[in-house]
Amino acid sequence: MRKIFLIHFIVFSVTLFGQAPKRFFTKFGGYGVDIGYSGKPTLDRHYIVSGSTSSYGAGNTDVYLVKVDSMGFPIWEKTFGGFGNDVGRSVIQLPDSGYVIAGFTNSFGAGGYDAYIVKTDKNGNLIWQKTFGGLDWDFAYDLVLAPDGDIIVCGNTSSSGAGKKDGLLLKYDLLGNLVWQKTIGGIENEELRSVIKTNDNFLATVGYTESNGDINGDVYFYKFDLGGNTIFYNITGGPGKDYANDIVQKFNNDYVICGAKTFTVDPDPIGLMYSMSSTGAFLWEYYDLLSVGKNEFFSVTNSYQNTGFNAYVRSRPISGFKLQADMYIGLYMGYNYKLNASGGSEDEYVYSVEALADGGFVSVGSTLSFGSIGEDVYLIRHDSTVYNYSSVVGVKENPKNKKPYIFQNDDKVNVFFTDKNVSSLELIDINGKIINTFLIRQEEEELKIDVTQIPGSVYFMRVRFKDGQIYNKKLIIN
């Protein structure tokens, strides 16, 4: 008997015949809460996602590492962790095609939470894992491959340093040996949330400080060399709390930082974009006073196609305080922003955006829409037309209450229709070619498809309804 596996998949794409789609979204996960915090393109033109899962693994939540192909389907998935809570906040790919994840754990280590660093091979198999911390709470949020081939990690520590919580920098070699460690801060709280390699082959990190500037917190920028020595730092902010979540350096060497700020009269954070020169001089600042409720920019990236632009992502409350996943495309002076929204009928969260070589972007987060039982990892692939459209139009949920039931029966696929308004069913190969179309009469309740003569591969089953809605399934025939 031939085995047929069915995987739920939702997609809208704009593509040429025989090519991978350039614009789509997908979700994956189990019955628990599964979140993507970091997503990046891989050397073989697929995608790698790190996050957390409570659907799989050994503990309450485990680090979740998923490789997704160029069509939006998972190739493999791995979990790392113990019996407690383990989260993968950021992932990078190494020149040898392996991966390194930075996050935190309370399954291992010395204290309440420890920074957690995991290295895998190109197939996601564990090579080594390290924890760093003391008796209190210590976290890692981001990492970058340094110009000398080592790994730089940023986060915060409450176990060491000068204050209540200090910024934390760690340097590891590729064998997992700690090269050096450094804390940054004063008597109050500091945190480092993003780290990058600069255009002049040094390093820079951003977060916030409460020990310098406003006691509520100001954006903190810190540039340092490969030995962890200070080059310069910059503190900016106003009344209320200002903090940075991410940073990029543009091709003209200016820095663009995103995060949030609050005002003393309103504790809800609003999205903040900030830019300064390579020497730390203020260039521009933008914050969104028009949005209601809590919102902040989580991630920023450059555009490879339009070098004057940046892309930013955030989750923003809209009508009824549903959270919508937003991406902004902005001109280099911090204005003329274009909104690109996506999502379904429930909440969406988006935490990371990365530029792609073809001018598009990939962003990841989580979704409660599209039939999710808990939260599912949510990946959006934008093409270069993102500069021209105002939303990911045409992205629709699979029709509710119209889902056909599809079963394997020996060498056949049996499709049972729950809605009488099905017009046709198409079987499509991985290149987008329709290999068979079945016209469905209104009185038909079941369709049997003989697959004995169909070569083993990945296929898509597309059910079309008379009202124009479409239901998609992925079909693997072995």
C-alpha positions as CSV (number, residue, x, y, z in Angstrom):
1,M,0.0,0.0,0.0
2,R,1.3,3.4,-0.9
3,K,1.5,5.9,1.9
4,I,-0.1,9.3,1.5
5,F,0.5,12.1,4.0
6,L,-1.6,15.2,4.2
7,I,-0.4,18.5,5.7
8,H,-2.6,21.5,6.2
9,F,-1.4,24.5,4.2
10,I,-2.6,28.0,3.4
11,V,-1.0,30.0,0.6
12,F,-1.5,32.8,-1.8
13,S,1.2,33.4,-4.2
14,V,2.2,35.4,-7.3
15,T,4.6,33.2,-9.3
16,L,5.7,32.3,-12.8
17,F,5.2,28.8,-14.1
18,G,7.8,26.4,-12.8
19,Q,9.2,28.8,-10.2
20,A,8.8,28.9,-6.4
21,P,6.2,31.5,-5.3
22,K,7.6,34.9,-4.4
23,R,4.7,36.0,-2.3
24,F,2.9,33.7,0.2
25,F,2.3,32.9,3.8
26,T,2.2,29.7,5.7
27,K,1.8,28.4,9.3
28,F,2.9,25.3,11.1
29,G,2.9,23.9,14.6
30,G,0.9,21.5,16.8
31,Y,-1.9,21.7,19.4
32,G,0.1,23.9,21.8
33,V,1.6,27.4,21.5
34,D,4.3,27.6,18.8
35,I,6.0,30.9,18.1
36,G,8.6,32.0,15.5
37,Y,10.9,34.8,16.8
38,S,13.6,34.8,14.1
39,G,13.5,33.9,10.4
40,K,16.2,34.1,7.8
41,P,17.0,33.0,4.3
42,T,19.4,30.1,4.0
43,L,22.4,29.6,1.7
44,D,20.3,27.1,-0.4
45,R,17.5,29.6,-0.9
46,H,15.1,28.2,1.7
47,Y,14.3,29.7,5.2
48,I,15.3,28.9,8.8
49,V,13.1,29.8,11.7
50,S,13.8,29.6,15.4
51,G,11.3,30.1,18.2
52,S,9.6,28.0,20.9
53,T,7.1,25.2,21.0
54,S,4.8,23.7,23.6
55,S,3.5,21.1,21.1
56,Y,6.6,19.1,20.8
57,G,9.8,18.4,22.7
58,A,10.7,17.4,26.3
59,G,9.4,20.2,28.5
60,N,6.9,23.0,28.9
61,T,8.4,24.8,26.0
62,D,11.4,23.8,23.9
63,V,13.6,25.7,21.5
64,Y,12.0,25.1,18.0
65,L,14.1,25.1,14.9
66,V,12.4,24.6,11.5
67,K,13.8,24.6,8.0
68,V,11.1,25.8,5.5
69,D,11.4,25.2,1.8
70,S,11.0,27.9,-0.9
71,M,7.4,26.9,-1.3
72,G,6.6,27.5,2.4
73,F,6.6,23.9,3.6
74,P,8.6,22.6,6.5
75,I,11.6,20.4,5.4
76,W,12.5,19.3,8.9
77,E,12.0,20.5,12.5
78,K,14.0,20.0,15.7
79,T,13.5,20.8,19.3
80,F,16.1,21.4,22.0
81,G,15.7,21.7,25.8
82,G,14.8,19.9,28.9
83,F,11.8,19.7,31.2
84,G,11.5,23.4,31.8
85,N,11.1,26.4,29.5
86,D,13.5,26.8,26.6
87,V,13.2,29.5,24.0
88,G,15.2,30.2,20.8
89,R,15.1,34.0,20.2
90,S,17.5,34.3,17.2
91,V,19.2,32.1,14.7
92,I,22.1,32.6,12.2
93,Q,23.5,30.3,9.6
94,L,27.3,29.6,9.5
95,P,29.4,29.4,6.3
96,D,29.4,25.6,6.7
97,S,25.6,25.7,6.5
98,G,25.1,24.8,10.2
99,Y,23.1,27.0,12.6
100,V,23.6,28.7,15.9
101,I,20.6,29.7,18.1
102,A,20.6,32.1,21.0
103,G,17.9,32.1,23.6
104,F,17.3,31.1,27.3
105,T,16.5,28.1,29.4
106,N,15.5,27.2,32.9
107,S,16.0,23.5,32.2
108,F,19.8,23.7,32.5
109,G,22.4,26.0,34.0
110,A,23.1,27.6,37.3
111,G,20.1,29.9,38.0
112,G,16.5,30.7,37.4
113,Y,17.1,31.3,33.7
114,D,20.4,31.1,31.9
115,A,21.4,32.2,28.4
116,Y,21.2,29.2,26.1
117,I,23.4,28.8,23.0
118,V,22.9,25.8,20.6
119,K,24.9,24.9,17.6
120,T,23.7,22.4,15.0
121,D,24.8,21.0,11.7
122,K,23.0,21.8,8.4
123,N,20.3,19.3,9.1
124,G,19.5,20.6,12.6
125,N,21.4,17.9,14.5
126,L,22.8,19.0,17.8
127,I,26.6,19.6,17.8
128,W,26.9,21.4,21.2
129,Q,24.9,23.5,23.6
130,K,26.1,25.9,26.3
131,T,24.5,27.9,29.1
132,F,25.7,31.0,30.7
133,G,24.6,32.6,33.9
134,G,24.6,32.7,37.6
135,L,22.1,32.2,40.4
136,D,19.7,34.8,39.1
137,W,18.1,35.3,35.7
138,D,20.2,35.7,32.5
139,F,18.9,35.9,28.9
140,A,20.3,35.9,25.4
141,Y,18.3,37.7,22.7
142,D,20.4,37.9,19.6
143,L,23.7,36.8,18.0
144,V,25.9,37.6,15.0
145,L,28.8,36.0,13.3
146,A,31.8,38.3,14.0
147,P,34.4,39.3,11.3
148,D,36.9,36.9,12.9
149,G,34.5,33.9,12.6
150,D,33.5,33.8,16.3
151,I,30.0,34.3,17.6
152,I,28.8,37.4,19.5
153,V,25.7,37.1,21.7
154,C,23.8,39.9,23.4
155,G,21.3,39.9,26.2
156,N,21.1,40.8,29.9
157,T,22.1,39.4,33.3
158,S,20.8,39.9,36.8
159,S,23.5,37.5,38.2
160,S,26.5,39.8,37.7
161,G,27.4,43.4,36.8
162,A,27.0,46.7,38.5
163,G,23.2,47.1,38.8
164,K,19.9,45.3,39.1
165,K,20.2,44.1,35.6
166,D,23.1,44.7,33.2
167,G,23.5,44.4,29.4
168,L,25.4,41.2,28.6
169,L,27.9,40.5,25.8
170,L,29.4,37.0,25.2
171,K,31.9,35.8,22.6
172,Y,32.1,32.1,21.7
173,D,34.3,30.3,19.2
174,L,32.8,27.7,16.9
175,L,33.7,24.9,19.3
176,G,31.6,26.4,22.0
177,N,34.4,27.8,24.1
178,L,33.7,31.1,25.8
179,V,36.3,33.6,24.6
180,W,35.2,36.6,26.7
181,Q,32.2,38.0,28.6
182,K,31.3,41.6,29.4
183,T,28.5,43.4,31.3
184,I,27.4,46.9,30.5
185,G,25.4,49.2,32.8
186,G,25.1,51.1,36.0
187,I,23.1,50.8,39.2
188,E,19.7,50.4,37.5
189,N,18.5,48.2,34.6
190,E,20.1,47.7,31.2
191,E,19.3,45.3,28.4
192,L,20.8,44.6,25.0
193,R,18.4,43.2,22.4
194,S,20.1,43.2,19.0
195,V,23.7,43.0,17.8
196,I,25.2,43.5,14.3
197,K,28.4,43.5,12.4
198,T,29.2,47.0,11.3
199,N,30.3,48.0,7.8
200,D,33.8,48.8,9.1
201,N,34.1,45.2,10.6
202,F,33.4,46.1,14.2
203,L,30.2,45.4,16.2
204,A,27.3,47.3,17.6
205,T,24.5,46.5,19.9
206,V,21.3,48.3,21.1
207,G,18.8,48.1,23.9
208,Y,18.0,50.5,26.7
209,T,19.5,52.0,29.9
210,E,18.0,53.3,33.1
211,S,21.3,54.2,34.7
212,N,22.2,56.9,32.2
213,G,19.8,59.6,30.9
214,D,16.1,59.4,31.9
215,I,15.4,57.1,34.8
216,N,12.5,55.6,32.9
217,G,14.8,54.3,30.2
218,D,16.5,55.6,27.1
219,V,17.7,54.0,23.9
220,Y,21.3,52.7,24.3
221,F,23.7,52.2,21.4
222,Y,27.1,50.7,22.1
223,K,29.8,50.1,19.5
224,F,32.8,47.8,20.3
225,D,35.7,46.0,18.8
226,L,36.3,42.2,18.5
227,G,37.9,42.1,22.0
228,G,34.8,43.8,23.6
229,N,36.5,47.1,24.0
230,T,34.4,50.3,23.8
231,I,34.6,52.4,20.6
232,F,31.7,54.7,21.5
233,Y,28.2,54.7,22.9
234,N,25.1,56.9,22.4
235,I,22.1,57.5,24.7
236,T,18.9,59.1,23.3
237,G,15.4,59.5,24.6
238,G,12.9,61.8,26.2
239,P,10.4,61.8,29.0
240,G,8.9,58.4,29.5
241,K,10.6,55.1,28.5
242,D,12.5,54.7,25.2
243,Y,14.0,51.4,24.1
244,A,15.4,49.7,21.1
245,N,14.6,46.2,19.8
246,D,16.7,46.0,16.6
247,I,19.3,47.9,14.5
248,V,20.7,47.8,11.0
249,Q,23.4,49.8,9.4
250,K,22.6,51.1,6.0
251,F,24.8,51.0,2.9
252,N,25.6,54.7,3.5
253,N,26.8,53.8,7.0
254,D,23.9,55.5,8.9
255,Y,22.3,53.4,11.6
256,V,18.5,52.8,11.8
257,I,17.1,51.6,15.1
258,C,13.5,50.5,15.9
259,G,11.7,50.0,19.1
260,A,9.2,51.9,21.2
261,K,8.7,54.9,23.4
262,T,6.1,55.9,26.1
263,F,5.0,59.2,27.3
264,T,4.5,60.0,31.0
265,V,0.7,60.6,30.3
266,D,0.3,57.3,28.5
267,P,2.0,54.1,29.6
268,D,1.2,52.2,26.4
269,P,4.3,52.0,24.1
270,I,4.1,53.4,20.5
271,G,6.3,52.4,17.6
272,L,9.7,54.2,17.4
273,M,12.1,54.6,14.5
274,Y,15.3,56.4,15.0
275,S,18.4,57.1,12.9
276,M,21.9,58.4,13.6
277,S,25.1,58.7,11.6
278,S,28.1,56.4,11.8
279,T,29.6,58.7,14.5
280,G,26.4,58.9,16.6
281,A,25.0,62.2,15.4
282,F,21.2,62.4,15.4
283,L,19.5,62.3,12.0
284,W,15.8,61.7,12.4
285,E,13.2,60.2,14.7
286,Y,9.7,58.9,13.9
287,Y,7.0,57.6,16.2
288,D,3.4,56.7,15.5
289,L,1.0,58.8,17.5
290,L,-2.0,57.7,15.5
291,S,-2.1,54.0,16.5
292,V,-4.1,53.0,19.6
293,G,-3.2,50.5,22.2
294,K,0.2,48.9,22.7
295,N,2.4,48.6,19.7
296,E,6.1,48.6,19.0
297,F,8.5,47.9,16.2
298,F,10.3,44.6,16.8
299,S,12.6,44.3,13.8
300,V,14.2,46.4,11.0
301,T,16.1,45.4,7.9
302,N,17.6,47.0,4.8
303,S,16.3,46.6,1.3
304,Y,18.6,45.0,-1.2
305,Q,16.6,46.3,-4.2
306,N,15.8,49.8,-3.0
307,T,18.8,50.9,-1.0
308,G,17.1,54.1,0.4
309,F,14.4,52.0,2.1
310,N,14.1,50.0,5.3
311,A,11.4,47.5,6.3
312,Y,10.0,47.4,9.9
313,V,7.5,44.9,11.5
314,R,5.2,45.1,14.4
315,S,1.9,43.8,15.8
316,R,-0.7,46.6,16.0
317,P,-4.2,46.6,17.7
318,I,-6.9,47.4,15.1
319,S,-10.7,47.4,15.4
320,G,-11.9,45.4,18.4
321,F,-8.2,45.3,19.5
322,K,-7.4,42.4,17.2
323,L,-3.7,42.3,16.7
324,Q,-2.6,42.6,13.1
325,A,0.8,41.8,11.7
326,D,2.1,44.9,10.0
327,M,5.2,45.7,7.8
328,Y,6.2,49.2,7.0
329,I,8.3,50.2,4.0
330,G,10.0,53.5,4.6
331,L,12.2,56.0,2.8
332,Y,15.6,56.8,4.3
333,M,14.6,60.1,5.9
334,G,12.1,58.4,8.2
335,Y,8.8,59.4,6.5
336,N,6.7,58.4,3.5
337,Y,5.9,55.0,5.1
338,K,3.7,52.5,3.3
339,L,1.8,49.9,5.3
340,N,1.5,46.3,4.3
341,A,-0.8,44.3,6.6
342,S,-1.5,40.6,6.7
343,G,-3.4,38.1,8.8
344,G,-6.7,36.4,9.3
345,S,-9.7,36.9,11.6
346,E,-7.7,36.3,14.9
347,D,-4.5,37.8,16.4
348,E,-1.2,37.8,14.5
349,Y,2.2,38.7,16.0
350,V,5.3,39.4,14.0
351,Y,8.8,39.6,15.6
352,S,11.4,39.5,12.8
353,V,11.9,40.7,9.2
354,E,14.8,39.9,6.9
355,A,15.6,41.2,3.4
356,L,16.0,38.8,0.5
357,A,18.3,39.1,-2.4
358,D,15.5,39.4,-5.0
359,G,14.1,42.5,-3.3
360,G,11.5,40.8,-1.1
361,F,11.3,40.1,2.6
362,V,10.6,37.2,5.0
363,S,8.9,37.9,8.3
364,V,8.0,35.5,11.1
365,G,5.8,35.5,14.2
366,S,2.7,33.6,15.3
367,T,-1.0,33.4,14.4
368,L,-4.2,32.4,16.0
369,S,-6.0,32.5,12.6
370,F,-6.4,29.9,9.9
371,G,-7.7,27.1,12.0
372,S,-5.0,27.3,14.7
373,I,-5.8,25.5,18.0
374,G,-3.2,27.3,19.9
375,E,-0.7,29.7,18.4
376,D,1.1,28.5,15.3
377,V,4.4,29.8,13.8
378,Y,3.5,32.3,11.0
379,L,5.8,32.9,8.1
380,I,5.2,35.6,5.4
381,R,7.1,35.9,2.2
382,H,6.8,39.3,0.6
383,D,8.0,39.9,-3.0
384,S,9.5,43.1,-4.4
385,T,6.0,44.4,-5.3
386,V,5.7,45.1,-1.5
387,Y,6.8,48.7,-2.5
388,N,3.6,49.1,-4.6
389,Y,0.7,47.3,-2.7
390,S,-0.9,48.4,0.5
391,S,-1.7,44.9,1.9
392,V,-1.0,41.3,1.2
393,V,-4.2,41.3,-0.8
394,G,-5.8,38.0,-1.7
395,V,-4.5,36.1,1.3
396,K,-7.5,34.4,2.6
397,E,-8.2,31.8,5.2
398,N,-9.3,28.4,4.0
399,P,-13.1,28.6,3.9
400,K,-14.7,27.9,7.3
401,N,-17.3,25.1,7.4
402,K,-16.4,24.1,3.8
403,K,-13.4,21.9,4.6
404,P,-13.5,18.6,2.6
405,Y,-12.5,15.4,4.4
406,I,-9.6,13.6,2.6
407,F,-8.6,10.0,3.4
408,Q,-6.3,7.4,2.0
409,N,-8.0,4.2,0.9
410,D,-5.6,1.7,-0.6
411,D,-4.2,3.3,-3.7
412,K,-6.9,6.0,-3.9
413,V,-7.5,9.4,-2.4
414,N,-11.1,9.7,-1.2
415,V,-12.5,13.3,-1.0
416,F,-15.8,13.8,0.9
417,F,-17.4,17.2,0.3
418,T,-19.2,18.9,3.2
419,D,-20.4,21.8,1.0
420,K,-22.6,21.4,-2.1
421,N,-21.1,24.4,-3.9
422,V,-17.8,22.8,-4.9
423,S,-17.1,23.5,-8.6
424,S,-13.9,21.6,-9.3
425,L,-10.8,19.9,-7.8
426,E,-7.3,20.3,-9.2
427,L,-4.3,18.1,-8.7
428,I,-1.1,20.3,-9.1
429,D,2.5,19.2,-9.2
430,I,5.3,21.0,-7.3
431,N,6.1,23.2,-10.4
432,G,2.6,24.6,-10.4
433,K,1.4,22.5,-13.4
434,I,-2.2,21.2,-13.2
435,I,-2.0,17.5,-14.0
436,N,-5.7,16.7,-13.6
437,T,-8.9,18.7,-13.1
438,F,-12.1,17.1,-11.8
439,L,-15.4,18.9,-12.4
440,I,-17.8,18.3,-9.4
441,R,-21.5,18.0,-9.9
442,Q,-23.7,19.6,-7.2
443,E,-25.1,16.3,-6.1
444,E,-21.7,14.7,-5.7
445,E,-20.6,14.0,-2.1
446,E,-17.5,11.9,-2.8
447,L,-14.6,11.8,-5.3
448,K,-12.2,8.9,-5.6
449,I,-8.9,9.6,-7.2
450,D,-6.7,6.7,-8.4
451,V,-3.0,7.6,-7.7
452,T,-1.4,4.3,-8.8
453,Q,-0.2,5.9,-12.0
454,I,1.0,9.2,-10.4
455,P,4.8,9.4,-9.8
456,G,5.8,9.8,-6.1
457,S,6.3,13.4,-5.3
458,V,4.8,16.5,-3.6
459,Y,1.4,17.7,-5.0
460,F,-1.2,20.2,-4.1
461,M,-4.9,19.6,-4.1
462,R,-7.0,22.7,-4.8
463,V,-10.7,22.7,-4.2
464,R,-12.6,25.5,-5.9
465,F,-16.0,26.7,-4.7
466,K,-18.6,28.5,-6.8
467,D,-18.3,31.7,-4.7
468,G,-14.6,32.0,-5.7
469,Q,-13.1,30.7,-2.5
470,I,-10.3,28.1,-2.6
471,Y,-9.3,25.3,-0.2
472,N,-5.7,24.1,-0.5
473,K,-4.0,20.9,0.7
474,K,-0.5,19.6,0.4
475,L,-0.4,15.9,-0.7
476,I,2.7,13.7,-0.5
477,I,2.6,10.5,-2.6
478,N,5.3,7.9,-2.0
